[in-house]
Amino acid sequence: MSTLLVISGSPSATSRTARLGRHLVRRLSLGGFDVEHLDLRGLPPDALLGGDPAHPELRRALDQVAAADGVVVATPVYKAAYTGLLKAFLDLLPQDGLAGKTVLPLATGGTIAHVLSIDYALRPVLSALAARHVVGGVFLLDRSIEVVDDDAVELAPDTEGRLLEALDAFIDSLPPRPALAAA
Ligand SMILES: Cc1cc2nc3c(=O)[nH]c(=O)nc-3n(C[C@H](O)[C@H](O)[C@H](O)COP(=O)(O)O)c2cc1C
């Protein structure tokens, strides 16, 4: 079974994006995947901004990316693009840090005016990191993500439907496991 990683790139302590990330982790786990959540907000700020990939917590996060076959990259839209927190982390990856991996980009935002930010801002960065395949992204309006208790979220029905379709495409596009590819 493939190893998956969900990265959340919001600096907010009450992040809907991070809750959405945990929602996806639960859903993918139920599907039998080995999946972890990497909430970038929890990384040590000095090491992150100082670009110190040798820091043990950053090393562990970078190793999580390296070990994943598929990565969901979830970010709020900030100033018509992705967050600086996400960029600070992506800048620590090697130039081919997403090579061989399938990536699903997700963005949450306050206005559909920035629905294309995935394609004009985030996707080029993921491609520059040599992602094997970046599947069609999903933009979710913040008001379509309802926080129902401390951690869980409920999505508007059409939003949930779009998300599930994107997850299916992501799973269908995961790289073959080496043992199968070699057989
Ligand atoms: C500093 C900042 C900048 C933002 N810029 C935009 C923007 O340009 N376009 C947009 O659609 N939403 C923008 N938003 C709204 C957030 O993208 C939206 O509320 C998002 O769901 C927040 O996610 P979070 O709860 O995970 O932090 C901005 C919010 C903040 C705090």
The ligand as an SDF file (V2000), in Angstrom:
LIG
                    3D

 31 33  0  0  0  0  0  0  0  0999 V2000
   -3.1020   37.2550    5.5440 C   0  0  0  0  0  0  0  0  0  0  0  0
   -4.2830   36.6750    4.7840 C   0  0  0  0  0  0  0  0  0  0  0  0
   -4.3560   36.8760    3.4320 C   0  0  0  0  0  0  0  0  0  0  0  0
   -5.4420   36.3400    2.7090 C   0  0  0  0  0  0  0  0  0  0  0  0
   -5.4970   36.5440    1.3650 N   0  0  0  0  0  0  0  0  0  0  0  0
   -6.5010   35.9820    0.6490 C   0  0  0  0  0  0  0  0  0  0  0  0
   -6.5460   36.1320   -0.7620 C   0  0  0  0  0  0  0  0  0  0  0  0
   -5.7350   36.8020   -1.3770 O   0  0  0  0  0  0  0  0  0  0  0  0
   -7.5280   35.5010   -1.4450 N   0  0  0  0  0  0  0  0  0  0  0  0
   -8.4880   34.7450   -0.8120 C   0  0  0  0  0  0  0  0  0  0  0  0
   -9.3400   34.1690   -1.4900 O   0  0  0  0  0  0  0  0  0  0  0  0
   -8.4700   34.5960    0.5390 N   0  0  0  0  0  0  0  0  0  0  0  0
   -7.5040   35.1880    1.2890 C   0  0  0  0  0  0  0  0  0  0  0  0
   -7.4770   35.0340    2.6390 N   0  0  0  0  0  0  0  0  0  0  0  0
   -8.5080   34.2010    3.2840 C   0  0  0  0  0  0  0  0  0  0  0  0
   -7.9820   32.7990    3.5690 C   0  0  0  0  0  0  0  0  0  0  0  0
   -7.3390   32.2430    2.4470 O   0  0  0  0  0  0  0  0  0  0  0  0
   -9.0970   31.8500    3.9580 C   0  0  0  0  0  0  0  0  0  0  0  0
   -9.8760   32.3580    4.9990 O   0  0  0  0  0  0  0  0  0  0  0  0
   -8.4990   30.4920    4.3430 C   0  0  0  0  0  0  0  0  0  0  0  0
   -9.5240   29.4900    4.3420 O   0  0  0  0  0  0  0  0  0  0  0  0
   -7.8150   30.5380    5.6970 C   0  0  0  0  0  0  0  0  0  0  0  0
   -7.3050   29.2620    5.9640 O   0  0  0  0  0  0  0  0  0  0  0  0
   -6.8020   28.8330    7.4100 P   0  0  0  0  0  0  0  0  0  0  0  0
   -7.9990   28.8910    8.3340 O   0  0  0  0  0  0  0  0  0  0  0  0
   -6.3410   27.4330    7.2090 O   0  0  0  0  0  0  0  0  0  0  0  0
   -5.7070   29.7430    7.8120 O   0  0  0  0  0  0  0  0  0  0  0  0
   -6.4390   35.5840    3.3790 C   0  0  0  0  0  0  0  0  0  0  0  0
   -6.3530   35.4220    4.7770 C   0  0  0  0  0  0  0  0  0  0  0  0
   -5.2810   35.9650    5.4750 C   0  0  0  0  0  0  0  0  0  0  0  0
   -5.2200   35.7670    6.9710 C   0  0  0  0  0  0  0  0  0  0  0  0
  1  2  1  0
  2  3  1  0
  2 30  2  0
  3  4  2  0
  4  5  1  0
  4 28  1  0
  5  6  2  0
  6  7  1  0
  6 13  1  0
  7  8  2  0
  7  9  1  0
  9 10  1  0
 10 11  2  0
 10 12  1  0
 12 13  2  0
 13 14  1  0
 14 15  1  0
 14 28  1  0
 15 16  1  0
 16 17  1  0
 16 18  1  0
 18 19  1  0
 18 20  1  0
 20 21  1  0
 20 22  1  0
 22 23  1  0
 23 24  1  0
 24 25  2  0
 24 26  1  0
 24 27  1  0
 28 29  2  0
 29 30  1  0
 30 31  1  0
M  END
$$$$
